[in-house]
Amino acid sequence: MNPTPPTPASHSDEVTAQALREQYESGATVDELVAASGLSYGTVLNRLHDAGTAMRTSWQTRRLRKDPQMRQRLATHLRALYDEHGATLAELAATAGETRRGARSLLIEAGGTVRTTQQTLRMRSAAQAAERQALALSLRAQYEAGATVPKLAQECNYSAGTVYRLLHQAGTRMRAQHRHGPAGQARKRS
């Protein structure tokens, strides 16, 4: 449906049971709430039940979506997902509980233009490149503040090699490596 999806939360506690209930009662499905909130399916269901939400059957949701205003809001929501987030028709169909053909019709109703597969791939690739660059700059700032590569790798769950590549991509000037083992020549003891 076309509820205003909650902003993806960095902490699951930020998405309240009441906010999920309002979204659900305005026509969103549990799957849509899962996608919008980033919470698991079970967590969304539990929070809806905690808020005292009266659950719908799938046919009740379909009947609710036959409403012209609801259909228009759904079409607008799907277009935003398609244009701003690079969603595919298959993803729109899953979100709307429609077929790909139905999702395509809703997209066109909202004034959207259907992309080719190559255009979608380029759009997603550009978004991933931007995210990777932002991560690289964040790692650079942490490294320049004194963090070590192994510590950064552990924190972001990447290998040390990946962290080195991201730091290099961000133009980071690397510190000299410390040699903790014996130097080139063995020291003499006196």
Secondary structure as GFF3:
##gff-version 3
##sequence-region A 1 190
A	DSSP	three_ten_helix	12	14	.	.	.	ID=ss1
A	DSSP	alpha_helix	17	25	.	.	.	ID=ss2
A	DSSP	alpha_helix	30	37	.	.	.	ID=ss3
A	DSSP	alpha_helix	41	50	.	.	.	ID=ss4
A	DSSP	alpha_helix	58	65	.	.	.	ID=ss5
A	DSSP	alpha_helix	68	85	.	.	.	ID=ss6
A	DSSP	alpha_helix	89	96	.	.	.	ID=ss7
A	DSSP	alpha_helix	100	109	.	.	.	ID=ss8
A	DSSP	alpha_helix	117	144	.	.	.	ID=ss9
A	DSSP	alpha_helix	149	156	.	.	.	ID=ss10
A	DSSP	alpha_helix	160	169	.	.	.	ID=ss11
###
